[in-house]
Amino acid sequence: MFLGASLFAILSIVIWILSLRGAADLTLYGDPHLWHMHEMLFGYVSAVLAGFLLTAVPNWTGRAPLAGSLLVGLTGLWVAGRAAMLWGSGWTAAGIEAPFLFAVLAITTREVVAGRNWRNLIVVGPVSVFALANLGFHIETALTGYAEFATRAGFAAITVLLMLIGGRITPAFTRNWLKQQGHTHLPPTFGRFDAISLFISVLALILWIIFPDTLVSTGPLAIAAFLQAVRLGRWGGLRTLPNPILFALHGCFAMIPLGLLMLAAAPVDWAFYAAGLHVIGIAAIGGMTMAVMLRASMGHTGRPLKSDAWMNGALIALALAAGLRAAWSLWGLPGWMLDLSATLWIAAFGVFVLRVGPWLLRPSKPA
């Protein structure tokens, strides 16, 4: 799933830019803009999410991971969904594409419940919303020609997952690494403040889904941004600078409060809406998923958790891509700046495929 996600991250943006520039004539779900929104959110992210859950849940529960024909079938379902969105449209595309996330949800729920891993049952909530938002995307498109609410719901679900899972693994990995370096002042574990911050952020995002361009959501989004920034500040991110993969998790998480602030400013100028979506989408979601895929790929193929200049460059390229895309929305920069942002995204995932792809296709190194 990680390899498929990274390859699709490249292919989808190549297709999008060629379509945008009139160099490719494809069906693209009947509307290239709808296709782009859907495939970056429910195409790329769904593959990373599946790969993460299929890797993490066995660690949480102690049960055997999904393997064999079931795993092949699940992967084939995801590939079929991408093909349906590329060449199909309407209910046919929905019928082929939507079941994948429900399958991931069913597998995750079954394993968590069977393993009595009640602590992580909370993950099922955002994954359920994400799967339903994907189905809602097709329904809303069929009824209205657009998918405004479903897109925001899916985006909010993934942002909550980043706050939840990223808000657990980032300080936990930081604690472990700082201990190894001999530090005694360590980040706090997930506690009451994190839970309250997450709850308020969920409420703010619900208001944003319903009222994205009014002052109703502005205050709650600003409060959520502040709380997530405070959470981040408690984790000692600057001390992880010598460890680029770990520092990337802190840097990408920082894009969540920044993006929320931009979304909060949307009633003032709608350009902040697009900028905020892309800051969170490219830098927070794209950057954090790449960092997690890199770390998981290293750990599960028997390699040391140590980045190199190529992967450091890929993570920097994603940050630059987010900055350029946000600037393009805010200040109406020339079209070639949008192309440069897309090129940086493609280059970042190209490096990931070339560097990490071979690890995922070979047997793991012996422990």
VOTOR-841315 format. One record per residue (C-alpha): residue in one letter; chain; y, x, z negated. Coordinates in steps of 0.001 Angstrom, whole numbers, plus 524288, in hexadecimal, padded with zeros to 5 digits. Each point is the difference from the previous one (the first is absolute). Example, Ala and Ser with C-alpha at 12.3 -4.5 7.8 and 13.67 -1.06 7.14 Angstrom:
VOTOR-841315
{'A', 'A', {7EE6C, 8300C, 7E188}}
{'S', 'A', {80D70, 8055A, 80294}}
end
This chain:
VOTOR-841315
{'M', 'A', {80000, 80000, 80000}}
{'F', 'A', {8095C, 80B33, 7FD20}}
{'L', 'A', {7FD63, 80638, 80D2A}}
{'G', 'A', {8015F, 7F2E9, 806DE}}
{'A', 'A', {80CB4, 7FD1D, 7F8DF}}
{'S', 'A', {8060C, 80D1E, 8038D}}
{'L', 'A', {7FBE8, 7FEF6, 80E45}}
{'F', 'A', {80555, 7F239, 800AA}}
{'A', 'A', {80CB8, 80459, 7F989}}
{'I', 'A', {8020A, 808B4, 80BE1}}
{'L', 'A', {7FB3A, 7F689, 80A5E}}
{'S', 'A', {807A8, 7F452, 7FAF0}}
{'I', 'A', {80D16, 80706, 8001C}}
{'V', 'A', {7FD72, 805FE, 80D67}}
{'I', 'A', {7FD2D, 7F250, 8053C}}
{'W', 'A', {80BD8, 7FA56, 7F8EF}}
{'I', 'A', {809A3, 80A02, 80550}}
{'L', 'A', {7FA71, 7FF1D, 80DD7}}
{'S', 'A', {800ED, 7F131, 7FF4F}}
{'L', 'A', {80DB8, 80090, 7FA66}}
{'R', 'A', {80455, 808E7, 80B17}}
{'G', 'A', {7F96F, 7F78D, 80A5F}}
{'A', 'A', {7F5F7, 80A68, 8037A}}
{'A', 'A', {7F41B, 7F7F4, 7FC1C}}
{'D', 'A', {7FCC8, 7F203, 80393}}
{'L', 'A', {7F646, 7FB07, 7F5EB}}
{'T', 'A', {7FD9F, 7F287, 7FA40}}
{'L', 'A', {80257, 804CC, 7F204}}
{'Y', 'A', {7FD13, 7F322, 7F939}}
{'G', 'A', {80983, 7F91F, 80906}}
{'D', 'A', {80BEC, 80681, 7F9D3}}
{'P', 'A', {801BC, 80ED1, 7FE90}}
{'H', 'A', {808A5, 7FEC0, 7F3DE}}
{'L', 'A', {7F644, 7F739, 7F91C}}
{'W', 'A', {7F519, 8093D, 803D7}}
{'H', 'A', {8074F, 80BBE, 7FAA3}}
{'M', 'A', {802D5, 7F95D, 7F303}}
{'H', 'A', {7F21A, 7FB2F, 7FE93}}
{'E', 'A', {7F8EF, 80C4A, 803F9}}
{'M', 'A', {807BE, 80951, 7F789}}
{'L', 'A', {7FE53, 7F72D, 7F42B}}
{'F', 'A', {7F2F1, 7F938, 801E4}}
{'G', 'A', {7F9E6, 809BB, 80977}}
{'Y', 'A', {802E3, 80DA2, 7FAFE}}
{'V', 'A', {80197, 7FC78, 7F1A2}}
{'S', 'A', {7F3BD, 7F793, 7FFA2}}
{'A', 'A', {7F7B4, 80B8C, 8046E}}
{'V', 'A', {805C4, 8090D, 7F5B7}}
{'L', 'A', {7FE81, 7F57B, 7F5B2}}
{'A', 'A', {7F1BC, 7FDF4, 803A9}}
{'G', 'A', {7FD62, 80E9A, 7FFD2}}
{'F', 'A', {80678, 80179, 7F2C1}}
{'L', 'A', {7F8F7, 7F474, 7F9D4}}
{'L', 'A', {7F2BE, 803C9, 8059F}}
{'T', 'A', {80216, 80D77, 7FA02}}
{'A', 'A', {80677, 7FC4C, 7F32B}}
{'V', 'A', {7F817, 7F40D, 7FBF3}}
{'P', 'A', {7F30E, 8077D, 7FEF6}}
{'N', 'A', {80725, 809D7, 7F752}}
{'W', 'A', {80534, 7F4E8, 7F7A1}}
{'T', 'A', {7F304, 7F8D5, 7FEC4}}
{'G', 'A', {7F5B6, 80A9D, 80117}}
{'R', 'A', {7F92F, 7F80C, 80A8D}}
{'A', 'A', {7FB60, 8053A, 80D1F}}
{'P', 'A', {80A56, 7FFFB, 80AC5}}
{'L', 'A', {7FEE7, 7F799, 80C2B}}
{'A', 'A', {7F810, 8073F, 80A40}}
{'G', 'A', {7F76B, 7FE71, 80BF2}}
{'S', 'A', {80065, 7F417, 808C5}}
{'L', 'A', {8095E, 7F882, 7F71F}}
{'L', 'A', {80A05, 80AE5, 800D3}}
{'V', 'A', {7FE31, 8012D, 80EAF}}
{'G', 'A', {80194, 7F146, 80154}}
{'L', 'A', {80C53, 7FFE6, 7F7C9}}
{'T', 'A', {805D8, 80AFA, 80819}}
{'G', 'A', {7FC4F, 7F8FE, 80C83}}
{'L', 'A', {806C1, 7F3BF, 7FB09}}
{'W', 'A', {80C94, 807A5, 7FDF7}}
{'V', 'A', {7FF2B, 8061A, 80D9C}}
{'A', 'A', {7FD74, 7F2AB, 80611}}
{'G', 'A', {80C1B, 7FADC, 7F921}}
{'R', 'A', {80868, 80AA5, 805D9}}
{'A', 'A', {7FABE, 7FD1A, 80D91}}
{'A', 'A', {80259, 7F166, 7FE23}}
{'M', 'A', {80E1E, 8025F, 7FC21}}
{'L', 'A', {801F8, 8091E, 80B8A}}
{'W', 'A', {7FA93, 7F75F, 80AB2}}
{'G', 'A', {7FEEC, 7F288, 7F9E9}}
{'S', 'A', {808CA, 7F5F7, 7F9D1}}
{'G', 'A', {80004, 7F347, 7F888}}
{'W', 'A', {7F45D, 7FABE, 7F8A0}}
{'T', 'A', {7F65A, 80895, 80769}}
{'A', 'A', {80687, 80C57, 7FAEA}}
{'A', 'A', {8010A, 7F9FD, 7F272}}
{'G', 'A', {7F194, 7FC7E, 7FFA9}}
{'I', 'A', {7FC11, 80DF2, 8033B}}
{'E', 'A', {80A41, 80749, 7F822}}
{'A', 'A', {801CD, 7F861, 7F34A}}
{'P', 'A', {7F217, 800E3, 7FA60}}
{'F', 'A', {800BE, 80EAC, 7FD8C}}
{'L', 'A', {808F3, 7FF5D, 7F432}}
{'F', 'A', {7F851, 7F4B1, 7FA3D}}
{'A', 'A', {7F3BC, 80848, 8015C}}
{'V', 'A', {806B1, 80B43, 7F8ED}}
{'L', 'A', {80493, 7F67B, 7F58D}}
{'A', 'A', {7F242, 7FA6A, 7FE43}}
{'I', 'A', {7F9D9, 80D7F, 7FEE4}}
{'T', 'A', {80A48, 804A2, 7F654}}
{'T', 'A', {7FEF6, 7F3DD, 7F78A}}
{'R', 'A', {7F11C, 8004F, 80005}}
{'E', 'A', {7FF76, 80E4C, 7FBFF}}
{'V', 'A', {80A62, 7FF0C, 7F56B}}
{'V', 'A', {7F9A5, 7F3F1, 7FA0B}}
{'A', 'A', {7F22E, 80557, 80133}}
{'G', 'A', {8045E, 80C99, 7F982}}
{'R', 'A', {80736, 7F85A, 7F560}}
{'N', 'A', {80BCF, 80874, 802CB}}
{'W', 'A', {8099D, 7F5D0, 7FAEE}}
{'R', 'A', {80B2F, 809BA, 7FEC0}}
{'N', 'A', {800D2, 8016D, 80EBB}}
{'L', 'A', {7FDD9, 7F1A3, 80327}}
{'I', 'A', {80ED8, 7FF1B, 800DF}}
{'V', 'A', {7FF2F, 806F5, 80D24}}
{'V', 'A', {7F96B, 7F3F4, 805B2}}
{'G', 'A', {80CB5, 7F849, 7FEA6}}
{'P', 'A', {8089D, 807B0, 80974}}
{'V', 'A', {7F481, 80208, 8094D}}
{'S', 'A', {7FDF0, 7F133, 8003D}}
{'V', 'A', {80E6B, 7FDC1, 80305}}
{'F', 'A', {7FF58, 80A46, 80AB0}}
{'A', 'A', {7F425, 7F997, 80661}}
{'L', 'A', {8062F, 7F283, 7FF29}}
{'A', 'A', {80CDD, 80539, 80553}}
{'N', 'A', {7F8BD, 8057B, 80BB0}}
{'L', 'A', {7F9E3, 7F2B7, 802AB}}
{'G', 'A', {80D4A, 7F9CF, 7FD99}}
{'F', 'A', {805EE, 80916, 80A20}}
{'H', 'A', {7F783, 7F9D1, 80A96}}
{'I', 'A', {80253, 7F221, 7FB2B}}
{'E', 'A', {80EB4, 801CA, 7FED2}}
{'T', 'A', {800A3, 8063E, 80D6F}}
{'A', 'A', {7F877, 7F4A7, 805FF}}
{'L', 'A', {808EC, 7F5F2, 7F991}}
{'T', 'A', {80D55, 80673, 8011B}}
{'G', 'A', {7FEC5, 80B59, 8097B}}
{'Y', 'A', {80362, 80994, 7F545}}
{'A', 'A', {7F9F8, 804A1, 7F32F}}
{'E', 'A', {80B82, 80224, 7F6FF}}
{'F', 'A', {7FA20, 7FB83, 7F307}}
{'A', 'A', {7F24F, 8054F, 80246}}
{'T', 'A', {8053F, 80D60, 803A4}}
{'R', 'A', {80811, 800BD, 7F393}}
{'A', 'A', {7F474, 7FB36, 7F7E9}}
{'G', 'A', {7F72A, 80A97, 80587}}
{'F', 'A', {80A7D, 80A41, 7FE4F}}
{'A', 'A', {80242, 7FBC8, 7F1F5}}
{'A', 'A', {7F15E, 80043, 7FD0A}}
{'I', 'A', {7FEAE, 80E0E, 80496}}
{'T', 'A', {80C51, 80403, 7F8BD}}
{'V', 'A', {7FA42, 7FA34, 7F386}}
{'L', 'A', {7F358, 80766, 80265}}
{'L', 'A', {807CC, 80C94, 8014B}}
{'M', 'A', {80713, 7FD07, 7F344}}
{'L', 'A', {7F308, 7FCF0, 7F967}}
{'I', 'A', {7F69C, 80A25, 8056C}}
{'G', 'A', {80A58, 80A38, 80311}}
{'G', 'A', {805AF, 7FD87, 7F290}}
{'R', 'A', {7F2D2, 8036A, 7FA17}}
{'I', 'A', {7FB1C, 80B58, 8082B}}
{'T', 'A', {80CFC, 8073F, 80131}}
{'P', 'A', {80232, 80216, 7F163}}
{'A', 'A', {7F14B, 801B7, 7FDB8}}
{'F', 'A', {7FED1, 80AB1, 80A54}}
{'T', 'A', {80C7E, 80605, 7FABB}}
{'R', 'A', {7FAB4, 80028, 7F217}}
{'N', 'A', {7F37D, 8069A, 80466}}
{'W', 'A', {80713, 80A47, 807ED}}
{'L', 'A', {80A24, 802DC, 7F58A}}
{'K', 'A', {7F50D, 801AD, 7F60A}}
{'Q', 'A', {7F9BD, 80A0A, 808F2}}
{'Q', 'A', {80D06, 80726, 800A4}}
{'G', 'A', {800BD, 80073, 7F12E}}
{'H', 'A', {80AB8, 7F5E1, 7FE2A}}
{'T', 'A', {7FFEF, 7F7DE, 7F39E}}
{'H', 'A', {80AD2, 7F63D, 80376}}
{'L', 'A', {7F87E, 7F668, 8087B}}
{'P', 'A', {80377, 7F344, 80723}}
{'P', 'A', {7FC8C, 7F376, 7F8C3}}
{'T', 'A', {7F438, 7F825, 80425}}
{'F', 'A', {8015C, 7F23B, 80580}}
{'G', 'A', {8056A, 7F7E7, 7F4D1}}
{'R', 'A', {80805, 7F42B, 7FC30}}
{'F', 'A', {80C63, 80490, 806CE}}
{'D', 'A', {7F875, 801DC, 80CBA}}
{'A', 'A', {7F9F4, 7F27D, 7FEC6}}
{'I', 'A', {80D31, 7F983, 7FD7C}}
{'S', 'A', {80641, 80783, 80B42}}
{'L', 'A', {7F513, 7FBD7, 80902}}
{'F', 'A', {800F5, 7F1C1, 7FBD1}}
{'I', 'A', {80EC0, 7FF96, 80247}}
{'S', 'A', {7FE6A, 806CC, 80D1A}}
{'V', 'A', {7F5DD, 7F5F4, 8043A}}
{'L', 'A', {80965, 7F4F1, 7FC8D}}
{'A', 'A', {80AEC, 806C3, 80776}}
{'L', 'A', {7F77B, 8018F, 80C0E}}
{'I', 'A', {7FBE4, 7F1BA, 7FF71}}
{'L', 'A', {80E5C, 7FC29, 8002B}}
{'W', 'A', {80227, 80978, 80B3F}}
{'I', 'A', {7F4FD, 7F9CD, 807DB}}
{'I', 'A', {8069E, 7F2B5, 7FEC2}}
{'F', 'A', {80E6D, 803EB, 7FFBF}}
{'P', 'A', {80156, 80D1F, 8070B}}
{'D', 'A', {80E0A, 7FE52, 80471}}
{'T', 'A', {80657, 7F9A0, 7F437}}
{'L', 'A', {80548, 8049C, 7F303}}
{'V', 'A', {7F48C, 7F93F, 7F934}}
{'S', 'A', {7F789, 80BF8, 8026D}}
{'T', 'A', {80A89, 80A76, 7FF18}}
{'G', 'A', {800B2, 8013C, 7F131}}
{'P', 'A', {7F146, 7FF86, 7FD8A}}
{'L', 'A', {7FD7A, 80A18, 80AB0}}
{'A', 'A', {80A54, 8090A, 7FA3E}}
{'I', 'A', {7F9EA, 7FE9C, 7F274}}
{'A', 'A', {7F280, 802AA, 805AB}}
{'A', 'A', {80540, 80C22, 806CE}}
{'F', 'A', {805D1, 804E7, 7F343}}
{'L', 'A', {7F365, 7FDC3, 7F875}}
{'Q', 'A', {7F7AA, 806D7, 80A36}}
{'A', 'A', {80987, 80B64, 80023}}
{'V', 'A', {7FEFC, 80108, 7F129}}
{'R', 'A', {7F123, 7FFF5, 80105}}
{'L', 'A', {800AB, 80B01, 809E0}}
{'G', 'A', {8096D, 807C8, 7F790}}
{'R', 'A', {7F646, 7FFEF, 7F4BC}}
{'W', 'A', {7F587, 806E7, 80810}}
{'G', 'A', {80649, 80D6A, 8010E}}
{'G', 'A', {7FF73, 800CC, 80EBE}}
{'L', 'A', {808A4, 80C06, 80172}}
{'R', 'A', {7F616, 807EE, 7F853}}
{'T', 'A', {7F60A, 7FD84, 80ACC}}
{'L', 'A', {807D9, 80705, 80A90}}
{'P', 'A', {7F60A, 80B24, 80086}}
{'N', 'A', {7F59D, 7F5DE, 80390}}
{'P', 'A', {804A9, 7F9B5, 80CCD}}
{'I', 'A', {7F5A9, 7F540, 800A9}}
{'L', 'A', {80325, 7FBAD, 7F238}}
{'F', 'A', {80EA7, 80135, 801FA}}
{'A', 'A', {7FEA4, 7F79E, 80C46}}
{'L', 'A', {7FAB4, 7F4CC, 7F7CB}}
{'H', 'A', {80C34, 80090, 7F77C}}
{'G', 'A', {8090D, 80125, 80BB5}}
{'C', 'A', {7F9A0, 7F4B5, 80738}}
{'F', 'A', {80022, 7F765, 7F3E2}}
{'A', 'A', {80EAE, 802B9, 7FEF1}}
{'M', 'A', {801BA, 7F926, 80D17}}
{'I', 'A', {7FBC6, 7F321, 7F9BD}}
{'P', 'A', {80C16, 7FE6D, 7F753}}
{'L', 'A', {80895, 80523, 80B02}}
{'G', 'A', {7FA4D, 7F61C, 8096D}}
{'L', 'A', {80130, 7F500, 7F61C}}
{'L', 'A', {80E6E, 80323, 7FE53}}
{'M', 'A', {801E3, 7FF2E, 80EB0}}
{'L', 'A', {7F903, 7F2ED, 80066}}
{'A', 'A', {808B9, 7FB66, 7F4E8}}
{'A', 'A', {80BDE, 80337, 80867}}
{'A', 'A', {7FB32, 7F7D7, 80B92}}
{'P', 'A', {8092A, 7F470, 7FD01}}
{'V', 'A', {80B70, 8096D, 80194}}
{'D', 'A', {7FB48, 8058E, 80CEC}}
{'W', 'A', {7F330, 7FC41, 80698}}
{'A', 'A', {7FE87, 80E10, 804BB}}
{'F', 'A', {7FBE1, 8037F, 7F220}}
{'Y', 'A', {7F459, 7F6E6, 8019D}}
{'A', 'A', {7FA32, 807A6, 80B5E}}
{'A', 'A', {803A5, 80CE7, 7F9A0}}
{'G', 'A', {7F974, 7FC3C, 7F337}}
{'L', 'A', {7F3A5, 7FB77, 806D0}}
{'H', 'A', {7FEBB, 80CDB, 8073E}}
{'V', 'A', {8032A, 80886, 7F442}}
{'I', 'A', {7F50C, 7F966, 7F888}}
{'G', 'A', {7F740, 7FE8A, 80BF7}}
{'I', 'A', {800EB, 80DDA, 8054F}}
{'A', 'A', {80333, 80858, 7F425}}
{'A', 'A', {7F9C1, 7F87E, 7F4BA}}
{'I', 'A', {7F458, 7F98B, 8067E}}
{'G', 'A', {7FDFB, 809D5, 80AFB}}
{'G', 'A', {8029D, 80BE4, 7F77C}}
{'M', 'A', {7F81B, 7FB98, 7F445}}
{'T', 'A', {7F476, 7FB9C, 8083D}}
{'M', 'A', {7FFE9, 80D14, 806FE}}
{'A', 'A', {800A4, 80776, 7F31F}}
{'V', 'A', {7F503, 7F7B9, 7FA33}}
{'M', 'A', {7F7A5, 80158, 80C41}}
{'L', 'A', {80214, 80EAF, 7FFBF}}
{'R', 'A', {7FCAF, 80140, 7F1A2}}
{'A', 'A', {7F41D, 7F704, 800E9}}
{'S', 'A', {7FB15, 806DF, 80C36}}
{'M', 'A', {800F6, 80D22, 7F93B}}
{'G', 'A', {7F98B, 7FB53, 7F38F}}
{'H', 'A', {7F4DE, 7F8B9, 80687}}
{'T', 'A', {7FCB7, 80ABD, 809BC}}
{'G', 'A', {7FF40, 80A96, 7F5A2}}
{'R', 'A', {80CE1, 806BC, 80312}}
{'P', 'A', {80A1E, 804C4, 7F633}}
{'L', 'A', {80B9B, 7F6E6, 7FDC9}}
{'K', 'A', {80979, 80944, 80668}}
{'S', 'A', {808C0, 7FD14, 80B88}}
{'D', 'A', {8042F, 8096F, 80AB1}}
{'A', 'A', {80C1A, 80211, 80842}}
{'W', 'A', {7FB3E, 7F698, 80A81}}
{'M', 'A', {7FDD6, 7F496, 7F6DC}}
{'N', 'A', {80C85, 802FD, 7F89A}}
{'G', 'A', {806F2, 7FF62, 80D02}}
{'A', 'A', {7F983, 7F2F9, 8032E}}
{'L', 'A', {804D8, 7F9FC, 7F34B}}
{'I', 'A', {80DBD, 80541, 8027E}}
{'A', 'A', {7FF8C, 7FA6B, 80DD0}}
{'L', 'A', {7FD15, 7F27B, 7FA71}}
{'A', 'A', {80BAA, 800F2, 7F6E2}}
{'L', 'A', {808C7, 803DB, 80B68}}
{'A', 'A', {7FA79, 7F4E3, 80845}}
{'A', 'A', {80389, 7F649, 7F54E}}
{'G', 'A', {80DB9, 8057F, 7FEAF}}
{'L', 'A', {80298, 7FF60, 80E91}}
{'R', 'A', {7FA8F, 7F23C, 8013C}}
{'A', 'A', {80832, 7FB16, 7F499}}
{'A', 'A', {80C20, 806C3, 80562}}
{'W', 'A', {7FD8B, 7F9E2, 80D50}}
{'S', 'A', {80027, 7F27D, 7F9CE}}
{'L', 'A', {80BD7, 8028E, 7F77A}}
{'W', 'A', {808EF, 806E3, 80971}}
{'G', 'A', {7FB43, 7FC47, 80D91}}
{'L', 'A', {7FC78, 80DC8, 8041B}}
{'P', 'A', {7FC25, 80306, 80E2C}}
{'G', 'A', {7F2AC, 7FB76, 804B4}}
{'W', 'A', {7FAAD, 80DC9, 800AE}}
{'M', 'A', {8011F, 800B7, 7F128}}
{'L', 'A', {7F630, 7F4DB, 7FF19}}
{'D', 'A', {7F72D, 80767, 8095D}}
{'L', 'A', {80166, 80C2D, 7F794}}
{'S', 'A', {7FC27, 7F854, 7F3EA}}
{'A', 'A', {7F3EF, 7FAFE, 80713}}
{'T', 'A', {7FCD7, 80DC2, 804BB}}
{'L', 'A', {80094, 8054D, 7F22D}}
{'W', 'A', {7F6AF, 7F540, 7FB60}}
{'I', 'A', {7F6A6, 80309, 80B35}}
{'A', 'A', {800CF, 80E9C, 7FD3E}}
{'A', 'A', {7FD5F, 7FDF7, 7F176}}
{'F', 'A', {7F3A5, 7F828, 8024D}}
{'G', 'A', {7FC25, 808E8, 80B36}}
{'V', 'A', {7FFCA, 80B5B, 7F679}}
{'F', 'A', {7F81F, 7F7C2, 7F670}}
{'V', 'A', {7F5DE, 7FCAE, 80A76}}
{'L', 'A', {7FEB9, 80E19, 8048F}}
{'R', 'A', {7FFB9, 8059F, 7F246}}
{'V', 'A', {7F84F, 7F5DA, 7F85C}}
{'G', 'A', {7F86C, 7F902, 80AB8}}
{'P', 'A', {7F59A, 80AA0, 8015E}}
{'W', 'A', {7FD63, 7FF64, 7F151}}
{'L', 'A', {7FD22, 7F188, 80101}}
{'L', 'A', {7F66B, 801E4, 80B39}}
{'R', 'A', {7F7E5, 80AAC, 7F999}}
{'P', 'A', {7F730, 80030, 7F413}}
{'S', 'A', {80725, 802CB, 7F342}}
{'K', 'A', {80043, 80DD1, 7FAE1}}
{'P', 'A', {7F651, 8027A, 7F4F4}}
{'A', 'A', {805C6, 7FF10, 7F251}}
end
